[in-house]
């Protein structure tokens, strides 16, 4: 059965129907991969699959990473569990615009997120097309960053999750990484903004003041509503996005309701 693709806006994003994530043959996988490259963000509704099937679906697109700093599910190291609100006592939501794990030497290719417990209202996830954001940049900003390199550091977000005894070993295992400010997509050749306020510490060759100012300008490009889509969750909705092409941010408008998401992340390659 051919995929049914409904675009979400004129730039990127699509809702996909005609797919059972628990039973994907090679032909359907290839169609999905092409749609993923074409649309960057895919939304699949009403997918009643097990944790094992979620993991198996992710592996159709590559090896899956294990995140060293986030909560998981016992017995399933590939799953990242994102929980907040309700009786959990947790209030952290990844509300800042970012691409996942840019602090790795080989950041993720893509993420596949499931809505497990979804608030009746709020708790949406917003996505920004990093290529459209780059293309709309004023020329002076392009000239400033086209060949620039930025440093990404896990400790800016996750340092508090590492014990004092483990700090040195963790820093040795995950040293700061140098990535281009404007990344070239390895499959499409498109260029897009690849910095974020969360993980990016600075742009090399700039003063602290100029680096901070430039990072803020880049973030404002990503925050332009005209290059964004907003996905509302329902239970058993899955969203898969290309971390090389988009950035995302969750909304924090659902408290005190409970929100639980589960994610697998496909390993990528070194940005250039």
Residue frames as qw, qx, qy, qz and C-alpha x, y, z in Angstrom:
[[0.000, 0.888, 0.460, 0.000, 0.00, 0.00, 0.00],
 [0.419, 0.486, -0.023, 0.767, 1.43, 3.35, -1.06],
 [0.261, -0.342, -0.445, 0.785, 2.02, 6.03, 1.52],
 [0.031, 0.846, 0.435, 0.307, -0.58, 8.78, 1.75],
 [0.468, -0.125, -0.176, 0.857, 1.28, 12.06, 2.33],
 [0.040, -0.903, -0.386, -0.184, -0.43, 15.25, 3.49],
 [0.438, 0.341, -0.214, 0.804, 1.86, 18.28, 3.69],
 [0.373, -0.654, -0.514, 0.411, 1.74, 20.40, 6.83],
 [0.048, 0.866, 0.030, -0.498, 2.97, 23.63, 5.24],
 [0.643, 0.759, -0.075, -0.074, 4.65, 24.90, 2.11],
 [0.078, 0.773, -0.625, 0.072, 8.19, 24.24, 3.33],
 [0.274, 0.252, -0.914, 0.164, 8.30, 20.97, 5.21],
 [0.362, -0.016, 0.720, -0.592, 6.45, 18.50, 7.38],
 [0.554, 0.006, -0.587, -0.590, 3.92, 15.84, 6.39],
 [0.665, -0.144, 0.565, -0.466, 1.37, 13.56, 7.98],
 [0.270, 0.269, -0.870, -0.312, 1.69, 9.97, 6.77],
 [0.765, -0.012, 0.417, -0.490, -1.09, 7.41, 6.60],
 [0.876, 0.364, -0.245, -0.200, -1.23, 3.93, 5.12],
 [0.410, 0.473, -0.716, 0.309, 1.61, 2.63, 7.31],
 [0.846, -0.510, -0.100, -0.116, 1.63, 0.07, 10.11],
 [0.018, 0.815, -0.550, 0.182, 4.88, 0.72, 11.95],
 [0.686, -0.344, 0.624, -0.149, 4.88, -2.83, 13.31],
 [0.767, 0.226, 0.571, 0.187, 4.92, -4.31, 9.79],
 [0.246, 0.864, -0.216, -0.383, 7.18, -2.36, 7.45],
 [0.898, 0.193, 0.280, 0.280, 8.63, -4.16, 4.45],
 [0.543, -0.205, 0.249, 0.775, 11.70, -3.00, 2.53],
 [0.198, 0.514, 0.485, 0.680, 9.67, -1.12, -0.07],
 [0.297, -0.874, -0.349, -0.161, 7.68, 0.79, 2.54],
 [0.607, -0.588, -0.002, 0.534, 10.88, 1.56, 4.46],
 [0.454, 0.066, 0.346, 0.819, 12.40, 3.04, 1.32],
 [0.025, -0.715, -0.463, -0.524, 9.29, 5.13, 0.71],
 [0.482, -0.832, -0.244, 0.121, 9.39, 6.38, 4.29],
 [0.609, -0.365, 0.120, 0.694, 13.07, 7.24, 4.04],
 [0.285, 0.352, 0.404, 0.795, 12.45, 9.25, 0.87],
 [0.239, -0.814, -0.408, -0.337, 9.49, 11.03, 2.48],
 [0.610, -0.671, -0.150, 0.393, 11.67, 11.75, 5.54],
 [0.493, -0.118, 0.236, 0.829, 14.31, 13.39, 3.36],
 [0.099, 0.516, 0.491, 0.694, 11.72, 15.27, 1.32],
 [0.355, -0.756, -0.341, -0.432, 9.60, 16.55, 4.24],
 [0.204, 0.488, -0.534, 0.659, 12.04, 16.49, 7.18],
 [0.315, -0.086, 0.677, -0.660, 9.29, 15.88, 9.77],
 [0.457, -0.142, -0.754, -0.450, 6.81, 12.98, 9.48],
 [0.461, -0.158, 0.504, -0.713, 3.75, 12.49, 11.69],
 [0.432, -0.066, -0.861, -0.262, 2.22, 9.00, 12.01],
 [0.517, -0.288, 0.268, -0.760, -1.03, 8.69, 13.98],
 [0.873, -0.110, 0.161, -0.447, -2.71, 5.79, 15.80],
 [0.600, 0.420, -0.678, 0.059, 0.28, 3.46, 15.82],
 [0.776, -0.497, 0.223, -0.318, -0.41, 0.88, 18.50],
 [0.750, 0.379, -0.505, 0.196, 3.01, -0.72, 18.71],
 [0.814, -0.518, -0.154, 0.214, 5.05, -2.18, 21.55],
 [0.278, -0.864, 0.342, 0.244, 8.32, -0.79, 22.87],
 [0.632, -0.178, 0.651, 0.381, 10.14, -3.57, 21.02],
 [0.526, 0.605, 0.523, 0.288, 8.39, -2.60, 17.78],
 [0.024, 0.995, -0.019, -0.092, 9.28, 1.07, 18.31],
 [0.431, -0.643, 0.540, 0.332, 12.93, 0.08, 18.63],
 [0.627, 0.142, 0.683, 0.346, 12.73, -2.24, 15.62],
 [0.391, 0.855, 0.328, 0.096, 11.16, 0.53, 13.53],
 [0.130, -0.937, 0.251, 0.206, 14.00, 2.89, 14.44],
 [0.552, -0.395, 0.649, 0.343, 16.56, 0.29, 13.44],
 [0.673, 0.565, 0.454, 0.148, 15.12, 0.23, 9.93],
 [0.294, 0.942, -0.001, 0.160, 16.94, 3.55, 9.43],
 [0.382, 0.634, -0.521, 0.426, 20.23, 2.85, 11.20],
 [0.546, -0.139, -0.686, 0.460, 21.86, 1.93, 14.50],
 [0.372, -0.831, -0.262, -0.320, 20.31, 3.45, 17.62],
 [0.254, 0.485, -0.508, 0.665, 22.21, 5.39, 20.24],
 [0.573, -0.559, -0.560, 0.213, 22.05, 5.12, 24.02],
 [0.006, -0.823, 0.052, -0.565, 21.80, 8.49, 25.75],
 [0.559, 0.030, -0.630, 0.539, 24.14, 8.72, 28.77],
 [0.060, 0.064, -0.383, 0.919, 22.36, 11.54, 30.61],
 [0.533, -0.145, -0.102, -0.827, 18.61, 10.96, 30.33],
 [0.602, -0.071, 0.667, -0.432, 16.10, 8.64, 31.93],
 [0.355, 0.176, -0.787, -0.473, 15.31, 5.43, 30.10],
 [0.863, -0.170, 0.008, -0.475, 13.24, 2.31, 30.57],
 [0.487, -0.458, 0.742, -0.041, 14.78, -0.68, 32.31],
 [0.694, 0.113, 0.701, 0.116, 15.75, -3.32, 29.80],
 [0.544, 0.710, 0.368, 0.252, 15.51, -0.94, 26.84],
 [0.465, -0.489, 0.059, 0.736, 18.67, 1.19, 26.72],
 [0.274, 0.262, 0.493, 0.783, 17.71, 2.60, 23.30],
 [0.156, -0.779, -0.538, -0.283, 14.64, 4.36, 24.75],
 [0.144, 0.110, -0.303, 0.936, 14.81, 7.89, 26.13],
 [0.214, -0.671, -0.709, 0.014, 11.87, 8.60, 28.43],
 [0.083, 0.247, -0.053, 0.964, 10.79, 12.23, 28.66],
 [0.356, -0.610, -0.708, -0.010, 8.37, 12.79, 31.52],
 [0.083, 0.114, -0.265, 0.954, 7.04, 15.92, 33.22],
 [0.478, -0.250, -0.062, -0.840, 4.02, 17.08, 35.15],
 [0.784, -0.281, -0.491, -0.255, 1.38, 15.02, 36.92],
 [0.752, -0.650, 0.095, -0.057, 2.67, 13.26, 40.04],
 [0.855, 0.296, -0.170, 0.392, 6.15, 12.83, 38.57],
 [0.490, -0.772, -0.010, 0.404, 7.59, 15.85, 40.38],
 [0.549, -0.048, 0.396, 0.735, 9.44, 16.73, 37.18],
 [0.225, 0.853, 0.225, -0.415, 9.21, 20.09, 35.47],
 [0.208, -0.495, 0.544, 0.645, 11.98, 19.90, 32.87],
 [0.699, 0.587, 0.407, -0.032, 10.84, 20.17, 29.26],
 [0.532, -0.095, 0.384, 0.748, 13.21, 20.69, 26.33],
 [0.232, 0.855, 0.408, -0.223, 11.69, 24.07, 25.50],
 [0.074, -0.748, 0.339, 0.566, 14.75, 25.67, 23.89],
 [0.769, 0.591, -0.120, -0.214, 15.25, 25.32, 20.15],
 [0.333, -0.584, 0.727, 0.140, 17.81, 22.62, 19.40],
 [0.777, 0.273, -0.525, -0.212, 18.88, 19.59, 17.40],
 [0.893, -0.437, 0.054, -0.092, 19.40, 16.46, 19.47],
 [0.848, -0.364, 0.209, 0.323, 22.82, 15.56, 20.95],
 [0.509, 0.825, -0.122, 0.211, 24.86, 18.09, 18.98],
 [0.345, -0.795, 0.491, -0.089, 27.47, 17.66, 21.73],
 [0.888, -0.062, 0.431, 0.147, 28.39, 14.26, 20.22],
 [0.227, -0.439, 0.589, 0.639, 31.18, 13.93, 17.66],
 [0.107, -0.125, -0.798, -0.580, 28.59, 12.26, 15.41],
 [0.393, 0.118, 0.403, -0.818, 25.21, 13.78, 16.34],
 [0.524, 0.277, 0.786, -0.173, 22.02, 11.94, 15.56],
 [0.052, 0.133, 0.684, 0.716, 20.63, 11.51, 12.08],
 [0.432, -0.377, -0.365, -0.733, 17.05, 11.45, 13.27],
 [0.175, -0.044, 0.758, -0.627, 14.73, 11.00, 16.22],
 [0.441, -0.293, -0.702, -0.476, 11.48, 9.03, 16.46],
 [0.118, -0.097, 0.575, -0.804, 9.29, 10.21, 19.34],
 [0.333, -0.404, -0.816, -0.246, 6.11, 8.62, 20.66],
 [0.366, -0.401, 0.186, -0.819, 3.34, 10.26, 22.66],
 [0.342, -0.106, -0.919, 0.163, 2.71, 7.81, 25.49],
 [0.151, -0.676, -0.622, 0.364, 0.77, 9.99, 27.98],
 [0.213, 0.348, 0.300, 0.862, -0.54, 13.13, 26.32],
 [0.075, 0.322, 0.447, -0.831, -2.18, 16.15, 28.01],
 [0.349, 0.674, 0.648, -0.068, -5.71, 16.99, 26.89],
 [0.305, 0.941, 0.076, 0.122, -4.45, 20.43, 25.90],
 [0.110, -0.898, 0.425, 0.021, -0.94, 21.81, 25.39],
 [0.699, -0.372, 0.587, 0.168, 2.35, 19.96, 25.28],
 [0.759, 0.648, 0.054, -0.029, 2.82, 20.39, 21.53],
 [0.643, -0.325, 0.349, 0.599, 6.19, 20.13, 19.79],
 [0.370, 0.887, -0.016, -0.276, 7.29, 22.85, 17.38],
 [0.771, 0.000, 0.390, 0.504, 9.71, 22.31, 14.50],
 [0.157, 0.878, -0.136, -0.431, 11.71, 24.84, 12.49],
 [0.849, 0.455, 0.124, 0.241, 13.16, 24.28, 9.03],
 [0.528, -0.627, 0.186, 0.542, 16.86, 25.09, 9.53],
 [0.476, 0.163, 0.511, 0.697, 17.42, 25.42, 5.77],
 [0.055, 0.802, 0.448, 0.390, 14.57, 27.89, 5.23],
 [0.421, -0.870, -0.104, 0.235, 15.81, 29.81, 8.28],
 [0.570, -0.332, 0.334, 0.673, 19.31, 29.97, 6.79],
 [0.367, 0.413, 0.543, 0.632, 18.08, 31.01, 3.36],
 [0.094, -0.892, -0.372, -0.240, 16.16, 33.94, 4.90],
 [0.576, -0.568, -0.097, 0.580, 19.19, 35.24, 6.77],
 [0.210, 0.960, -0.081, -0.167, 20.45, 38.70, 5.84],
 [0.781, 0.519, -0.237, 0.254, 23.61, 38.62, 3.74],
 [0.014, 0.744, -0.508, 0.434, 25.79, 40.15, 6.47],
 [0.726, -0.387, 0.481, -0.304, 24.93, 37.28, 8.80],
 [0.961, 0.268, 0.063, 0.033, 25.61, 34.71, 6.09],
 [0.495, 0.712, -0.363, 0.340, 28.99, 36.31, 5.41],
 [0.307, -0.677, 0.517, -0.424, 29.76, 36.15, 9.13],
 [0.692, -0.276, 0.602, -0.288, 28.93, 32.49, 9.71],
 [0.841, 0.408, -0.210, -0.286, 29.13, 30.62, 6.38],
 [0.709, 0.367, -0.555, 0.234, 32.58, 29.22, 7.15],
 [0.255, -0.603, 0.501, -0.566, 32.48, 29.54, 10.94],
 [0.595, -0.066, -0.793, 0.112, 32.85, 26.74, 13.49],
 [0.501, -0.596, 0.157, -0.607, 31.03, 26.52, 16.82],
 [0.194, 0.216, -0.895, 0.338, 31.77, 24.48, 19.93],
 [0.723, -0.359, -0.290, -0.514, 29.08, 22.23, 21.46],
 [0.117, 0.311, -0.791, 0.514, 29.29, 20.99, 25.05],
 [0.521, -0.394, -0.742, -0.152, 27.07, 18.48, 26.88],
 [0.373, -0.256, -0.590, 0.669, 27.86, 20.12, 30.22],
 [0.135, -0.136, -0.041, -0.981, 25.83, 23.22, 29.39],
 [0.670, -0.248, -0.268, -0.646, 22.67, 21.15, 29.87],
 [0.898, -0.188, -0.381, -0.115, 23.64, 17.90, 31.58],
 [0.298, 0.478, -0.624, 0.542, 26.49, 18.76, 33.98],
 [0.482, -0.375, 0.426, -0.668, 24.16, 18.51, 36.98],
 [0.947, -0.015, -0.037, -0.319, 23.35, 14.91, 36.06],
 [0.764, 0.320, -0.469, 0.307, 26.97, 13.82, 36.44],
 [0.707, -0.675, -0.137, 0.156, 28.36, 13.18, 39.93],
 [0.103, -0.923, 0.366, 0.064, 31.46, 15.00, 41.13],
 [0.637, -0.371, 0.652, 0.178, 33.38, 11.72, 41.06],
 [0.689, 0.348, 0.590, 0.238, 32.45, 11.09, 37.43],
 [0.236, 0.914, 0.030, -0.329, 33.02, 14.59, 36.04],
 [0.127, -0.670, 0.606, 0.409, 36.57, 14.02, 34.82],
 [0.397, 0.006, 0.885, 0.242, 35.88, 10.65, 33.18],
 [0.428, 0.690, 0.572, -0.116, 32.71, 11.96, 31.56],
 [0.157, 0.891, -0.157, -0.395, 34.48, 15.01, 30.19],
 [0.223, -0.453, 0.770, 0.389, 37.17, 12.74, 28.73],
 [0.411, 0.272, 0.862, 0.121, 34.52, 10.53, 27.12],
 [0.267, 0.790, 0.522, 0.178, 32.46, 13.44, 25.79],
 [0.364, -0.311, 0.026, 0.877, 34.81, 16.36, 25.09],
 [0.309, 0.705, 0.129, -0.625, 33.50, 19.57, 23.50],
 [0.621, 0.281, 0.628, 0.375, 32.90, 19.16, 19.79],
 [0.023, 0.468, -0.237, -0.851, 33.55, 21.53, 16.88],
 [0.442, 0.487, 0.738, 0.148, 30.77, 21.64, 14.29],
 [0.170, 0.250, 0.344, 0.889, 30.06, 24.05, 11.43],
 [0.220, 0.286, 0.363, -0.859, 27.68, 26.88, 12.26],
 [0.683, 0.393, -0.090, -0.609, 25.95, 26.15, 8.95],
 [0.551, -0.167, 0.815, 0.061, 25.74, 22.43, 8.30],
 [0.450, 0.320, -0.571, -0.607, 25.53, 20.78, 4.87],
 [0.857, -0.026, 0.343, -0.383, 23.04, 17.92, 4.78],
 [0.310, -0.401, 0.809, 0.298, 24.99, 14.80, 3.72],
 [0.443, 0.301, 0.834, 0.137, 22.15, 13.41, 1.56],
 [0.329, 0.830, 0.451, -0.004, 20.37, 16.45, 0.11],
 [0.522, 0.242, 0.076, 0.814, 23.24, 18.96, 0.06],
 [0.165, -0.854, -0.266, -0.415, 20.99, 21.62, 1.63],
 [0.360, 0.203, -0.475, 0.777, 22.58, 24.01, 4.14],
 [0.472, -0.719, -0.390, -0.329, 21.00, 24.91, 7.44],
 [0.194, -0.719, 0.403, -0.532, 21.67, 26.57, 10.80],
 [0.813, -0.088, -0.566, 0.100, 23.28, 24.12, 13.22],
 [0.184, 0.216, -0.572, 0.769, 23.80, 26.10, 16.42],
 [0.499, -0.638, -0.505, -0.299, 21.53, 26.21, 19.45],
 [0.205, -0.743, 0.292, -0.566, 21.52, 28.13, 22.71],
 [0.887, -0.420, 0.078, -0.175, 21.38, 24.93, 24.78],
 [0.934, -0.128, 0.155, 0.297, 24.47, 23.04, 23.65],
 [0.597, 0.579, 0.001, 0.555, 26.52, 25.63, 21.72],
 [0.542, -0.603, -0.215, 0.545, 29.00, 27.39, 23.97],
 [0.041, -0.788, 0.153, 0.595, 30.59, 29.79, 21.48],
 [0.752, 0.649, 0.072, 0.092, 31.67, 30.47, 17.92],
 [0.748, -0.253, 0.139, 0.598, 35.41, 30.18, 17.39],
 [0.440, 0.230, 0.237, 0.835, 37.36, 33.28, 16.42],
 [0.168, -0.734, -0.275, -0.598, 34.82, 35.71, 17.92],
 [0.036, -0.297, 0.550, -0.780, 34.90, 37.64, 21.16],
 [0.017, 0.300, 0.888, -0.348, 32.49, 36.46, 23.84],
 [0.280, 0.502, 0.278, -0.769, 30.24, 39.42, 23.11],
 [0.401, 0.383, -0.490, -0.673, 30.21, 38.92, 19.34],
 [0.181, 0.011, -0.978, -0.102, 29.71, 35.17, 19.71],
 [0.126, 0.390, 0.767, -0.494, 26.73, 35.61, 22.02],
 [0.347, 0.520, 0.034, -0.780, 25.20, 38.25, 19.77],
 [0.349, 0.305, -0.704, -0.538, 25.64, 36.07, 16.67],
 [0.079, -0.131, -0.984, 0.087, 24.18, 32.99, 18.35],
 [0.239, 0.479, 0.553, -0.638, 21.16, 35.05, 19.36],
 [0.386, 0.469, -0.287, -0.741, 20.71, 36.28, 15.80],
 [0.273, 0.135, -0.903, -0.303, 20.82, 32.70, 14.54],
 [0.046, 0.289, 0.888, -0.355, 18.29, 31.62, 17.15],
 [0.337, 0.493, 0.237, -0.766, 15.94, 34.41, 16.08],
 [0.372, 0.308, -0.627, -0.611, 16.09, 33.07, 12.52],
 [0.202, -0.095, -0.975, -0.002, 14.99, 29.66, 13.82],
 [0.073, 0.397, 0.693, -0.597, 12.26, 31.30, 15.92],
 [0.286, 0.174, -0.288, -0.897, 10.60, 32.87, 12.86],
 [0.616, 0.192, 0.627, -0.436, 7.04, 31.41, 12.87],
 [0.665, 0.570, -0.153, -0.458, 6.95, 31.38, 9.07],
 [0.459, 0.451, -0.762, -0.071, 9.54, 28.55, 8.96],
 [0.209, -0.179, 0.849, -0.452, 7.84, 26.47, 11.65],
 [0.611, -0.270, -0.589, -0.455, 5.18, 23.82, 12.10],
 [0.358, -0.327, 0.603, -0.633, 3.47, 22.82, 15.35],
 [0.514, -0.054, -0.829, -0.213, 2.51, 19.19, 16.01],
 [0.603, -0.362, 0.298, -0.645, -0.29, 18.40, 18.46],
 [0.098, 0.224, -0.966, 0.084, 0.00, 15.04, 20.14],
 [0.832, -0.197, -0.055, -0.516, -2.50, 12.25, 20.61],
 [0.676, -0.370, 0.634, -0.056, -1.77, 8.92, 22.31],
 [0.752, 0.095, 0.599, 0.258, 0.16, 6.64, 19.96],
 [0.455, 0.889, -0.047, -0.006, 1.20, 9.47, 17.68],
 [0.761, -0.232, 0.222, 0.564, 4.78, 9.12, 16.44],
 [0.297, 0.946, -0.085, -0.099, 6.84, 11.98, 15.03],
 [0.820, -0.101, 0.233, 0.513, 10.11, 11.35, 13.24],
 [0.188, 0.975, -0.042, -0.109, 12.36, 14.25, 12.36],
 [0.785, 0.374, -0.090, 0.486, 15.66, 14.75, 10.57],
 [0.508, -0.763, -0.081, 0.391, 18.04, 16.31, 13.09],
 [0.529, -0.084, 0.334, 0.776, 20.31, 17.39, 10.25],
 [0.109, 0.417, 0.509, 0.745, 17.59, 19.57, 8.74],
 [0.362, -0.725, -0.308, -0.498, 15.31, 20.86, 11.51],
 [0.109, 0.173, -0.661, 0.722, 15.37, 22.09, 15.07],
 [0.483, -0.520, -0.635, -0.305, 12.61, 21.51, 17.62],
 [0.037, -0.218, 0.525, -0.822, 11.25, 22.78, 20.92],
 [0.273, -0.469, -0.840, 0.008, 8.53, 21.51, 23.24],
 [0.242, -0.619, -0.076, -0.744, 5.90, 23.79, 24.75],
 [0.231, -0.012, -0.769, 0.596, 5.51, 24.14, 28.52],
 [0.383, -0.172, -0.020, -0.907, 1.81, 25.01, 28.51],
 [0.671, -0.194, -0.645, -0.308, 0.43, 21.74, 29.87],
 [0.270, 0.004, -0.756, 0.597, 1.30, 21.84, 33.59],
 [0.409, -0.478, 0.745, -0.222, 0.07, 20.47, 35.95],
 [0.930, 0.223, -0.009, -0.293, -1.07, 17.78, 33.47],
 [0.689, -0.362, 0.592, 0.207, 1.08, 14.72, 32.90],
 [0.636, 0.690, -0.261, -0.227, 3.15, 14.21, 29.72],
 [0.664, -0.371, 0.621, 0.191, 5.25, 11.14, 28.92],
 [0.648, 0.671, -0.265, -0.242, 7.13, 10.67, 25.66],
 [0.803, -0.270, 0.479, 0.230, 9.43, 7.88, 24.48],
 [0.413, 0.829, -0.281, -0.251, 12.17, 8.37, 21.90],
 [0.853, -0.078, 0.326, 0.400, 14.64, 6.36, 19.91],
 [0.096, 0.899, -0.240, -0.353, 17.47, 8.17, 18.17],
 [0.902, 0.361, 0.112, 0.211, 19.24, 7.05, 15.00],
 [0.564, -0.527, 0.238, 0.590, 23.02, 7.54, 15.02],
 [0.482, 0.871, 0.040, -0.087, 24.31, 10.02, 12.46],
 [0.790, 0.207, 0.002, 0.577, 27.67, 11.12, 11.12],
 [0.398, -0.450, -0.105, 0.793, 30.06, 13.99, 11.67],
 [0.303, 0.888, 0.294, -0.182, 28.69, 17.31, 10.38],
 [0.517, -0.080, 0.310, 0.794, 30.53, 19.22, 7.67]]
